[in-house]
Amino acid sequence: MTILTITENEAGQRFDKLLAKYLNEAPKSFLYKMLRKKNITLNGKKASGSEILAQGDEIRLFLSDETVAKFHTAGFEKARAALEVIYEDEHIILINKPAGMLSQKMDEKEPSLSEYLITYLIDSGSLTEPQLAAFRPAVCSRLDRNTSGIVICGKSLAGLQEMNRLLKERSVHKYYRCIVKGELLGERYLKGYLSKDHKTNKVTVSDRPSGDARPIETKYRAVAAANGLTMLEVQLITGRSHQIRAHLASIGHPILGDPKYGDPAQNDRYRRLCKVKYQLLHAYRVEFPRLAGKFRYLSGKSFMAPLPELYGRIMS
């Protein structure tokens, strides 16, 4: 017999959903059959699977160890990388992702920040491998592979849900630093319409709506200018795919090192001079809104990811 006790991270979900995660190789017909026959019980009673679990609930699996082992596979292989943690508490963790690292796994061969995060939490004692069967910490805010900077992750179920809610509502203010072609002054509020070609994974920006184009808004201010380049601080008002890169390129100021929207000749020059391998776009700062309840301790707080050293060298 196997006994499972529901923790805070597992509470709030349907009983059958949790069973499907824990016995992840078992057919649904098998799970419901075991519920009907009382081979799986909830708090000592027969259950249908539609019950909403609460912290402290006890699940009993009257199944042989061989059956549990057959249907329960962790499906996790440790992947390690040196993560730069900016902030961490029991619910969330903010990581300074380097350029070149995937935010989420795209294929079986290459690990991503998601796998590095889970390994980090297991190694630090914040998570155990058996707990992954019911809840998996995850990346909430994603960055392109070659964009560096702050990524918000949920450590607990409550943290994951709250961060996803805030990001969906665009309540978290996100600021980026980038180096662009041309010398700019002051600040500007850009509006336009963005459409995406899914075959090429490339977007185009226009000043008029057409087809499936979606409205975008981007705000920037000049931080420093030198050598025909400008470092900008950019605030995402909307958050579309490749928005900052394509929006700045559309007004004649592409980001240095950008292979899709940049100036090829300038990119080649700085690849030779300064070994610029990726677009110089960095998720620099996040600001949380006023919050109440469990997450009021984050209310109005701001967190920053230091710029890569290369930015300073290029602008000096």
N, C-alpha and C positions, 0 to 999 in steps of 0.2 A: 504494500500500500504506500502511496505517496501523498503527503499532506502539503498543501500550499496555503500560506497565509497572505491575504491581500494587504499590500503596503499602500502608502499615499500615492505613489506613482502609478499603481494599477487600479486604484479606485475610480469610479465614475464611468467605467465601460461595461458593456454587456458581458454577461457570463460566457456566452458562446463565442464572442470575439476573443476573449482571453484564452479560452480553451484552444481555439484555432491557432493562436500564436504559440502556445506552449507545446501542444501536440501538432506541430506544423506540418508533419508528413501524413497525418491521419485524414482520411476522407471525412467530409462533413456527415455523411450517413452513419459512419462509425461513432462519431461524437454524440449524435442525437440518440442513437441506439443505446449507448452507454448511459446517457441521462435517463432514458425511459426505464432501463433495467436497474436503475439506482446503483450502477457501478461507478458513477461519478455523482457526488452529492455536494450540496452547498449548505454549510452550517448544520450538517447531519440530516438534511431533508432532501426529498426528491425535488429536482429543479427542471425547468423547461429550457433554460439557456437564455431566456429573454430578460432575466433579472439584472438590475444594475448593481454592480459590486460596490461595497463600502469597505473602508479601511478596517482591518481586523477580521473580515469574513474568512471562513475556513473552507477550503475545497479539499475533498478527499477523493483520490483516484484509487478505486479497488481494482487495480490492474497489476499484472506481474511486472517485475523490473524489466524483463525482456520486452514486454509490449511497450512500456514507456520509453525504453531506449530505442526501440524501432521507430516510434513516431515522433520522438523529440530530438531534433538536431539543432545545435546552437547556430551553425552556419556562420561562424565568425572566426576569422584568422587574423591574428594580431599584425598590425602594421605600424612601424615606429618612425617618427620624425621629431626633430627638436621643435616643439611648438613654443611660440612666444605668447604667453598668457598675459593679457593686459589687465583683466579683472576676472574674479571668480568668486561665487558664493554657492549656496546649496541649490539654487535654482537655475542660474545662468552662468555662462562663461564667454568672455570676449577674447578672441584670438587674432593676432596680427598675422594674417596669411601672407606668405611670400609669393611673388610672381612666379608662375610656372606650376603651381599646385592647384589641382582640381578642388572645387568646393564639394562636389558630390561625385560619386563613382559613375563612370560612363561605360566601362567595360570590366571584364574580370581580371585583366592583366595589371591595370594601374590603380593603386590605392589612392584615396582622396582624403581631404580634411576630415570627412565623416569617419573614416576608419582610424585615422590618426587620433581623433578626438576620443573615440571609445577606448583605444589602447591606453591613452594618457589617463583616462578616468579609472580604468582597471588597475593600472600600475600605481596610481596614487591612492588607491583604496576607496575611492568614491563610488565604485560600481563593481559588481561581481558578474562573472560570465553567466551564471544561472538567471540573474535578473534581466538579462537581455531577452529572455524568452517572452517576457510580458511587456517590457518597455525599453526603447532604444533612444538614448540621447541623440540629438540631431542638429544639423546646421539649419538656422532659420533664415538668415540673410545670405544670399549667394553673390559671389563675385566671379567674373570671367576668370578663366585659368590664368591669364597673364596680367590681371589687375591685382595689386597687392592691397593690404590694409585690413581694417576691422571687419570681422565676421562675428555675428551674434549667434550663439548656440544655446539650446535649451538642455539643461542637465536633468531637471525633473519634469514630470508631466505638466505640473502647474506652470513651470518656467517656459516650457515649449509652447503651451497653449497661449500664455500671455504675450510672449514675444511675437508669435505668429499673428495674434490679434492686432497688436500695435503696428506691426509692419504692414498688414493688410489695410488698416485704416490710415496708414501713412502718418501716424502720430510721432514716430521716431524721426527726428531730423538728421539727415545724413549729409555729411560734407566730404568732398574729395579735393585732393591737390593733384594738379597735373601740369606738365610743361608743354606749351603749344608753340607753333610757328607764328612769328610776328610779335611785335611789341605793342601791348595793349595797356590802356589806362582806365582807372575807375571801375565801375561795375555796370552790368547789363542784365536785363531780364529777357530771355529768349522764349518765343513761342513758335510752334510749328506742328507738323503732322508726320508721323513716322509709319512706314510700312515695311514689312519684313518679307524677304524671299527665303522661304524655309529650305529650298534646295541648296542655296549657296550660304545660308546662315549669315546673310548680310542685310542691312537695312538701308533705306533711303529716307531723307528728310525733305519735305517741301513746305511752302508757306500757305498751301491751300489744301483743303480736305479732298480726298479722292479714294474711291474703292474702299478697302479695308483699313486705310490709314487711321491711326489713333492719335489724338492730340497729345502733345508733349510740352512741358515747361521746364526750363533750366535757367538757373540764376548763377552768375559768376561775378567775382571781383578780382582785380589784379593784385597780386601780392608782391611781385618783383619782376623786373624786366632787365635783360642783358643779352648781348650777343645775338640780337635778332630773335630772341625767345622771351616768353612770358610764363611765369608760374602763376596759375590761377587757383583760387579756391572756388569750387563749384558746389552749389546746393541742388540736389535733385528734388524738384517739386513733384514731378511724376516719376515713375520708375520703370521705363521700358527697356527692352533688350538693346544694348549698345547705345543707349540714349546719349550719354555725354560724348562719346567718341564721334558719333555721327552728327550730332547737333553742332559741335564745335567745327568739325570739318566742313559742314554746310555753309558756314559763314567765313570760310577761308583761313581758319586757324586750327588745323588738325593737330592731334596730340603726337608729340615726338615718339618715334618708335612704333607707331601703330601700323601693323602690316595690312590692315583692311581699308582704313580710311585716311592713312597718313600720306605724307609727301615722300615718295620713294627715294628721290635724290638726297633729301635731308636725312632720311633714315639711314641710308648707306653711309653717309658722311659720319654720323654720330656712332654708327656701329664700328667704324674703323677707329675713330678718335677716342671714344669713351666706352666701347663695348656695350652699347645699348642693345639689349636682346628683346625687350618687351616694351609695350606701350607704357609711357611714364604716367600712369594713372593710379592713384593711391587713395583708398578709403580712409580718410584722415581722422574724422571725428564723428561721434554719434551723440545726440542729446535726447534724453528721455523727457517725455511730457510730464505734467502734473499727474500723479497716480495716487490712488487710494487703496485701502485694503492691504492684502498680503505684500504688494510690491511698492508700497508707499516709500520704502527706504531708497528706491531708485528715482523718486520724484525730482525732476529738474536736474538730475546729474548728467555730467558730460564726461566722455572718455575719449582719449586720443591715442592713435598709433603713430609713433615717430616715423618721419619720412626716411626712406632708404638713403644711405650716404651718397649714392650716385646723384640724387637731385641737387644737393648742395654743390657738388663738384661741377656740374654742368652750368649752374647759375652763377658761379663765382667769377 
